[in-house]
Amino acid sequence: MSTAVSPLAPKSIPALPPIAGVRMATAEAGIRYAGRTDVLLAVFEPGTAVAGVFTRSRCPSAPVEWCRERLAGGSIRALVVNSGNANAFTGATGRQATKLTAELAARSLGCSESEIFLASTGVIGEPLDASKFGPVMDRLAADGEEGAWEAAARAIMTTDTFPKLATRTARIGDATVTINGIAKGAGMIAPDMATMLSFIATDAAIAPTALQAVLSDAVERSFNCVTIDGDTSTSDTLLAFATGKAVNEIENASDPALDGFKAAFEDLLIELAQLVARDGEGARKFVTVEVEGAESDLSARKIALSIANSPLVKTAIAGEDANWGRVVMAVGKAGEPADRDLLTIRFGDVRVAHLGARDPDYDEAVASAYMKNEEITVAVELGLGTGKARVWTCDLTEGYIAINADYRS
């Protein structure tokens, strides 16, 4: 795991309030790393609703398959997460590991295996020795605390350089509810649902189908708008839990009483997604790509991702070079409607190109000064329609290569 904290990390780690009905504990199981916590057990009181979205990779991990099969039940008693080993591309051995993990957790809690959800992150292709959970599971089940959010966030880290946490409150009718979330992710990030791992809990009482609708909608404007390297993980898992301890009851996602909750929930997911981009492996710049004037929102999104995933764009930003030619290239290769002679490009408030050519008022010194900022916005106006999109990424530095070249060492 990286030791130097990303320069884009928040100045402080927020203290998340307890969520009634959720207890968490962490331990060192010795999965891969020495001297650090690598397993998290979150225990939920009976009646907790669960919703989830998962990677659409055609090579999903064993825990992803396990969760998918149990999501229809709509309820959860415990979540077991390990770092250091993704339990992906591990065949029958991997499926046996998920079953043993669930058995150990269910036995410690006195519940059904069908109410145990799992997630794993780390190296792909190496068998997970789930028997290592045995010596710590009973203690985890007994030692859980409602406020152990930072410890939980740290236990799921791999190449992350800082824990990612966020919290919000919202009103549902006369009740004030809390929403807490944690995430992990620093590399292999181009989510096709969420990010590598993220877990959201609330004390709101929301039916599983309503919670699923809220989650599926919010993820499209949050985690599905972040990319670090264009690579979608085998393990992407985003789970949301509603313990129902607050005084309210929502059965339908279209209930107007849920509007404030939806806004707070999406805002929290956006913050977590941005934290992932801020912790991109080797990152020194946090980058927002904005595309407007496309033929549709979907077209704008594809163009924005083409820009955000371009190694040439990302290395230019790392070198603090306002090289709009690379942005033009990325727009053109996206395969979406675009007209070169209508294209306008800005770096922040500095218009560098307009209507298919260099801006007549372009000032290299002004543009270069802007590119020295830690936060960079690349804005593209296509001039074709009303479609728009926004995605977040980071620059591409030699640090990314060093981290990934040594990942299994």
C-alpha positions in Angstrom: 0.0 0.0 0.0 1.2 3.5 -0.8 2.7 5.4 2.2 2.7 9.0 0.9 -0.8 10.6 1.2 -2.1 12.1 -2.0 -1.6 15.9 -2.3 -5.2 16.1 -3.2 -6.4 14.5 0.0 -8.8 16.4 2.2 -7.2 18.4 5.0 -9.0 16.4 7.6 -11.0 13.2 7.9 -14.6 13.8 8.9 -16.0 12.2 12.0 -19.1 10.3 11.0 -22.0 10.0 13.5 -23.3 6.7 14.5 -26.1 5.0 12.5 -28.6 3.3 14.7 -28.8 -0.4 13.8 -25.2 -0.7 12.4 -22.2 -2.0 14.3 -18.8 -2.4 12.8 -15.5 -3.9 13.8 -12.2 -4.6 12.1 -9.3 -7.0 12.6 -5.9 -8.2 11.2 -6.6 -11.5 9.6 -3.3 -11.7 7.7 -4.8 -11.9 4.2 -1.9 -10.1 2.5 -0.5 -7.2 4.4 1.4 -7.4 7.7 0.6 -5.1 10.6 -2.7 -3.6 9.3 -6.4 -4.3 9.5 -7.7 -6.2 6.5 -11.2 -7.4 7.4 -14.3 -5.5 8.2 -17.5 -6.9 9.7 -20.6 -4.7 9.7 -23.6 -6.1 11.6 -27.1 -4.9 10.9 -30.2 -5.3 13.1 -33.0 -7.5 11.7 -35.2 -5.8 9.2 -32.4 -3.8 7.5 -33.0 -3.3 3.8 -30.2 -3.7 1.3 -29.7 -2.5 -2.3 -26.8 -2.8 -4.6 -25.1 -2.3 -8.0 -22.2 -4.3 -9.2 -19.6 -4.4 -11.9 -20.7 -5.3 -15.4 -17.4 -6.9 -16.1 -17.8 -10.3 -17.8 -15.2 -11.6 -15.4 -16.7 -10.7 -12.0 -15.3 -11.8 -8.7 -16.8 -14.6 -6.6 -18.1 -12.1 -3.9 -19.9 -10.1 -6.7 -21.7 -13.3 -7.8 -22.5 -14.1 -4.2 -24.1 -10.8 -3.6 -26.0 -10.7 -6.8 -27.6 -14.0 -6.0 -28.8 -12.8 -2.6 -29.8 -9.2 -3.4 -33.4 -10.2 -4.4 -34.0 -11.2 -0.7 -33.8 -7.5 0.1 -32.5 -7.9 3.7 -29.1 -8.1 5.3 -27.7 -9.1 8.7 -24.0 -8.7 8.0 -21.3 -7.5 5.5 -17.9 -9.0 5.5 -15.2 -7.2 3.5 -11.5 -8.1 3.1 -8.7 -6.2 1.5 -5.5 -7.7 0.0 -7.2 -10.3 -2.1 -10.0 -9.8 -4.6 -11.1 -13.4 -4.8 -11.5 -12.9 -8.5 -10.5 -15.4 -11.3 -10.2 -18.1 -8.6 -12.7 -20.6 -10.0 -14.3 -23.2 -7.7 -11.8 -22.3 -4.9 -13.1 -18.8 -4.9 -16.7 -19.9 -4.6 -15.8 -22.2 -1.7 -14.1 -19.2 0.0 -17.2 -17.1 -0.2 -19.3 -19.9 1.2 -16.9 -20.5 4.1 -16.8 -16.8 4.8 -20.5 -16.6 4.9 -20.7 -19.7 7.1 -18.3 -18.3 9.6 -20.2 -15.0 9.8 -23.6 -16.6 10.0 -22.4 -18.9 12.8 -21.0 -16.0 14.8 -24.2 -14.0 14.5 -26.8 -16.8 14.6 -28.4 -15.9 11.3 -28.8 -17.4 7.8 -26.0 -17.4 5.2 -28.5 -15.8 2.8 -28.3 -12.7 4.9 -24.5 -12.4 4.7 -23.1 -10.1 2.0 -19.4 -10.1 0.9 -16.9 -8.0 -0.8 -13.2 -8.4 -1.5 -10.5 -6.2 -3.0 -6.9 -6.7 -3.9 -4.9 -8.9 -6.1 -6.7 -10.8 -8.8 -6.1 -14.5 -9.5 -4.7 -15.6 -6.1 -6.8 -18.0 -4.0 -8.3 -16.5 -0.8 -7.7 -18.5 2.4 -11.0 -17.8 4.0 -10.1 -20.0 7.0 -8.1 -16.9 8.2 -11.4 -15.3 9.1 -12.2 -18.0 11.6 -10.0 -16.9 14.5 -11.3 -13.3 14.3 -15.0 -13.7 13.4 -16.4 -14.2 16.9 -14.5 -11.2 18.2 -15.6 -9.1 15.3 -19.3 -10.0 16.0 -18.9 -9.2 19.7 -16.9 -6.0 19.4 -18.9 -4.0 16.8 -19.4 -0.3 17.5 -21.9 2.1 15.9 -19.3 4.8 15.4 -16.4 2.9 13.9 -16.6 4.4 10.5 -13.0 5.6 10.0 -11.7 2.2 11.1 -14.0 0.5 8.6 -12.8 2.8 5.8 -9.2 2.1 6.6 -9.7 -1.7 6.7 -10.8 -1.8 3.1 -7.9 0.2 1.7 -5.4 -1.3 -0.7 -3.3 1.3 -2.7 -5.5 4.0 -1.3 -3.5 6.7 0.5 -6.3 8.0 2.7 -9.7 6.7 3.9 -12.7 8.0 2.1 -15.7 9.0 4.3 -18.7 11.3 3.9 -22.0 12.0 5.8 -25.2 13.9 5.2 -28.5 14.5 6.9 -32.0 14.8 5.3 -35.6 15.2 6.2 -38.2 12.6 5.5 -41.5 13.9 6.7 -41.0 15.0 10.3 -37.9 12.8 10.8 -34.2 13.8 10.4 -32.2 10.9 9.0 -28.5 10.4 8.7 -26.6 8.9 5.7 -23.0 7.7 6.0 -20.7 6.4 3.4 -17.2 5.0 2.9 -15.4 4.0 -0.3 -12.1 2.6 -1.5 -10.5 3.0 -4.8 -7.3 4.4 -6.3 -6.6 2.3 -9.4 -8.4 0.1 -11.9 -11.2 2.7 -11.8 -13.6 3.2 -14.7 -16.7 2.0 -13.0 -19.5 0.4 -14.9 -21.8 0.8 -11.9 -20.0 2.2 -8.8 -16.4 2.2 -7.8 -14.3 -0.7 -6.6 -16.0 -0.8 -3.2 -18.4 1.6 -1.5 -20.9 1.1 1.4 -23.7 3.5 2.3 -25.9 3.2 5.4 -28.9 5.2 6.7 -31.3 5.0 9.6 -34.2 5.8 7.2 -36.9 3.2 6.8 -37.0 2.6 3.1 -38.3 -0.5 1.4 -35.7 -2.5 -0.5 -37.3 -1.8 -3.9 -37.4 2.0 -3.2 -33.8 2.0 -1.9 -32.7 0.1 -5.1 -34.3 2.7 -7.3 -32.7 5.6 -5.4 -29.3 3.9 -5.6 -29.5 3.0 -9.2 -30.5 6.5 -10.2 -27.9 8.3 -8.1 -25.0 6.1 -9.2 -25.3 7.3 -12.8 -24.4 10.9 -11.8 -21.8 10.0 -9.2 -19.6 6.9 -9.3 -20.3 6.3 -13.0 -18.8 9.7 -13.7 -15.4 9.0 -12.3 -12.4 7.4 -14.0 -8.8 7.1 -13.2 -7.3 4.8 -15.8 -10.2 3.5 -17.9 -10.1 0.0 -16.4 -13.2 -1.5 -14.9 -12.6 -3.7 -11.9 -13.8 -7.3 -11.6 -14.9 -6.4 -8.0 -16.9 -3.2 -8.3 -19.5 -3.3 -5.5 -21.8 -0.5 -4.1 -24.2 -1.6 -1.4 -26.7 0.6 0.5 -28.4 -0.3 3.8 -31.4 1.2 5.4 -31.8 0.1 9.1 -35.3 1.7 9.5 -34.5 3.1 13.0 -35.7 6.6 12.1 -39.4 7.3 12.4 -40.6 7.1 8.8 -41.6 4.6 6.2 -41.2 4.9 2.5 -42.4 2.2 0.2 -42.1 3.9 -3.2 -39.1 5.8 -4.6 -41.5 8.3 -6.3 -42.9 9.4 -2.9 -42.4 13.2 -2.7 -41.4 12.8 0.9 -38.2 11.1 -0.3 -37.0 14.1 -2.5 -34.8 15.6 0.2 -33.3 12.2 1.0 -32.6 11.6 -2.7 -30.7 14.9 -3.1 -28.6 14.2 0.0 -27.9 10.6 -1.0 -26.7 11.6 -4.4 -24.6 14.5 -3.0 -22.9 12.0 -0.7 -22.1 9.6 -3.6 -20.7 12.5 -5.6 -18.4 13.4 -2.8 -17.1 9.9 -2.4 -16.6 9.6 -6.2 -14.6 12.7 -6.2 -12.5 11.5 -3.3 -11.7 8.4 -5.4 -10.4 10.6 -8.2 -8.4 12.7 -5.7 -6.7 9.5 -4.6 -5.8 8.3 -8.1 -2.6 6.4 -8.1 0.2 8.9 -8.4 -2.2 11.8 -8.9 -1.2 15.4 -8.5 -4.2 17.1 -10.2 -7.9 16.7 -9.7 -9.6 17.1 -13.0 -13.2 17.9 -13.9 -14.2 17.4 -17.5 -17.4 19.3 -18.7 -19.0 18.8 -22.0 -21.9 20.9 -23.3 -23.7 21.3 -26.6 -23.7 17.6 -27.5 -26.6 16.0 -29.4 -27.6 14.1 -26.2 -26.5 13.6 -22.6 -25.3 10.1 -23.5 -23.2 11.5 -26.3 -21.8 14.2 -24.0 -20.9 11.6 -21.5 -19.0 9.4 -24.0 -17.0 12.4 -25.2 -16.3 13.5 -21.6 -15.0 10.0 -20.8 -12.9 9.9 -24.0 -11.2 13.1 -22.8 -10.8 11.9 -19.2 -9.4 8.6 -20.2 -6.9 9.9 -22.7 -3.3 9.2 -21.6 -2.2 12.2 -23.7 -4.7 14.6 -22.1 -3.8 13.3 -18.7 0.0 13.5 -19.1 -0.4 17.0 -20.6 -2.2 18.1 -17.4 0.5 16.4 -15.3 3.0 18.5 -17.2 0.9 21.6 -16.7 0.7 22.1 -20.5 -2.5 23.7 -21.9 -2.4 21.4 -24.9 -5.9 21.8 -26.3 -4.8 19.7 -29.4 -5.0 16.6 -27.3 -8.5 17.5 -26.2 -9.5 18.0 -29.8 -8.1 14.5 -30.5 -10.1 13.0 -27.7 -13.3 14.6 -28.8 -12.7 13.4 -32.4 -11.9 9.8 -31.4 -15.0 9.4 -29.2 -17.1 8.2 -32.2 -19.9 10.7 -31.3 -21.3 13.6 -33.4 -18.9 16.6 -33.4 -18.1 19.4 -35.8 -14.5 20.6 -35.7 -15.5 24.1 -36.8 -18.0 24.6 -34.0 -15.7 23.4 -31.2 -14.7 25.6 -28.3 -12.4 24.6 -25.5 -11.6 26.1 -22.1 -9.1 25.4 -19.4 -10.9 26.9 -16.4 -12.0 30.4 -17.5 -9.3 30.6 -20.1 -10.7 30.1 -23.6 -7.9 28.4 -25.6 -9.7 27.4 -28.8 -12.9 28.8 -30.4 -14.9 27.7 -33.5 -12.3 25.2 -34.7 -9.1 27.2 -34.2 -6.9 28.7 -31.6 -8.7 31.6 -29.7 -7.5 34.9 -31.2 -7.0 36.3 -27.7 -5.1 33.3 -26.4 -2.3 34.1 -24.0 0.1 31.3 -23.3 1.2 32.8 -20.0 -2.3 33.0 -18.6 -3.1 29.4 -19.7 0.2 28.1 -18.2 -0.5 29.9 -14.9 -3.9 28.2 -14.7 -2.5 24.7 -15.4 -0.3 25.0 -12.2 -3.5 24.7 -10.0 -4.2 21.4 -8.2 -7.7 21.5 -9.5 -8.2 21.7 -13.3 -11.4 22.0 -15.3 -11.4 21.1 -19.0 -14.6 22.4 -20.7 -15.8 21.6 -24.2 -18.6 23.2 -26.1 -19.7 21.3 -29.2 -22.4 23.6 -30.5 -24.7 20.8 -31.7 -27.5 20.5 -29.1 -28.4 20.6 -25.4 -26.7 17.4 -24.2 -24.2 17.8 -21.3 -22.1 15.7 -19.0 -19.5 16.0 -16.2 -16.9 13.5 -15.2 -14.0 13.5 -12.8 -10.5 12.1 -13.2 -6.9 12.9 -12.3 -3.6 13.4 -14.1 -1.3 10.6 -15.2 2.1 10.7 -13.6 5.2 8.4 -13.2 3.7 7.5 -9.8 0.9 5.5 -11.5 3.5 3.5 -13.4 5.6 2.8 -10.3 2.6 1.7 -8.2 1.2 -0.7 -10.7 4.6 -2.0 -11.9 5.3 -3.1 -8.3 1.7 -4.0 -7.3 2.3 -7.8 -6.7 5.9 -7.4 -5.5 
